[in-house]
Amino acid sequence: MKITDILLAEHIVFHNIFDHIEKTLPRLRTLAEIRAMAAMLEDLLRGHSQTEDELLLAPLEHYLEQIGQRDSFEHEHHEIDANLLKIQQARTVPEARRLLQHAVAYSRKHFDHEERIVFPLAEKVMKASTLRELGRTWLRKRDALPG
C-alpha cells in the first residue's frame, strides 16, 4: 500500500474524531474534560504529523518550497500545536472550548490542504514503487510500537 493511501486513511479516521469532538464539546462541563480531550487529540496528531513529516513532507520539501507551500504547512502545524497547548493553561471552560474548536477547525483546514496539494504532488513526482516502499516503512514503524 502506498504511503499516500495510508495517510489518507488516517485522515478519514481523524475526520471522524473531529466530528466526535465537535458533537461532544458543547456538552463538556469542566476544564478537566476539555483538557483530556485536547491531550488525546494532541497525542494522536503528534504521531500522525511525525510520520507525515518524516515519510512524505521531507522528501517533498524542495517541491513545496518551489510552489510556495512549505512555510504554510509549517505555520499550520504551529497554529494547531499552539492552540492545543493553550488549552492546558486555559482558566475557563468557554476559553478551553473555543481553543479546542479552533484547533479542530485548523486541523480540518490543514488536512484539506494536504489532500489537495501534498498527496497529489507526491503521486505526481514520486515513483509508485517509492510510495509503496514508504508505506512499508510506515508498517514497520507501526509494528515496532510497544503494546
N, C-alpha and C positions, 0 to 999 in steps of 0.2 A: 504494500500500500504506500502511496506517495505521502510525503510529509504534508503537502497542501491538503490532501484529503483528511488526514488525521487532525490537523489544526482546525479545519472547517468543522469537523465533527465535534471537536471540543467547543467551538463557538456555539454550536447548536445547544449543547448542554448548558453553556453559560447563559444563553438567552433564556432558557427555562429557569435558571437560578435567578436571573434578573427579574423575570416575571413574578416569581415567588416573592422576592424581596419587595417589589412594588406593591404586590397584593397584601402582604403581611405587615409592612412597615406602618401603615396608619393605625393598626391595632396594637402595636407595641407601646407599652406604658412607661417603661423605665429605661434609664441610660444603660443599665447593665444588659438589657435585652438587645438594644440597638448596637452597643459596643460588641457584643458577642457575634451578632450577625455580620457586622463590619469586619471583625477579625477573621471570621470564617471566609468571607469574600476576599479579603486581602491575602490570606494564605493560599487560596485556590488560584487567584490571579497571579501571584508571585511565581508559582510553579509553571503556569502556562506561559507567562511572559519570559521567564528564563529560557524555557525550551524554544520559544519562538525567536527570541533574540539570538540564541546560540546557533540554532539549526537553520534558520531561514533569513532573518534580517541581517546577520553578519555577512553571509555570502552575497547578499544583495545591496549592501551598504553603498557601494560606489554608484550603483544604478539609481538608488533612491536619492542620493545626493545630486546626481545629474538632472533628475526631474524635479528637484526642489522639495522633496518629501521627507528627507532624513530628519531635519530639525522638527518638523511637525509631529512625527512619531515619538521623538524624544519628549517633546512638550506634552503630548497626550499622556504618556506614561507617567510623567512627573505630576501632572494635574490629578490623575486618578490616585496615585500614591499619596499625594499631599492631602486630598480630601479624606481618604481612609485613615490617615494618621491623625488628622484634626478631630476626628470623631472620638478618639480615645481621650482627648483633652476637653471635649465639649462639656459645658456646665449645665445645659438644659436639654430636655427631650426634644423640643422643637428645633434647636440648633443641630443636634446629632441627627435627627430625622432629615433635615434639609441637606446636610453634608452627605449622608448616605444616598439620598435621592440624586444629588449632583454626581456622586461617584458612579452610580449605576448609569445615569444618562450619558456621562462622559465615556464610560466603558462601552456602551452601545455604539456611540459615535466612532470610537476607536476601532471596534470590531468591524463596523461597516467600512471604514477607511481601509482596513487590511483586506477585507473581502473584495473591495472594488479595485484596489491598487496593488497590494503586495502579492496576493495569491496569483492573480493573472500575470503579473510581472515575472514571478518565479516560474510559472508554467511556460512563459514565452522565452526566457533567457537561459533556463537551466534544462539540461537533458532529463528526459523521463527517468533514465537509469540513476541519475544523481538524486532526483526527488525520491525515488524508491529506496535508495541507499540511506538517505536522511530519515526516511520512515523507519527503516530497520534500526537505525541508531536510536530513534525515539523509543522503539520497542525494547531494545536492550537496556536503555536507561530506566524505563518503566519497570522492567522485570528485576532490575537491581535494587529497587526501592525496598526498604525494610517493611515487613508486615505482610 
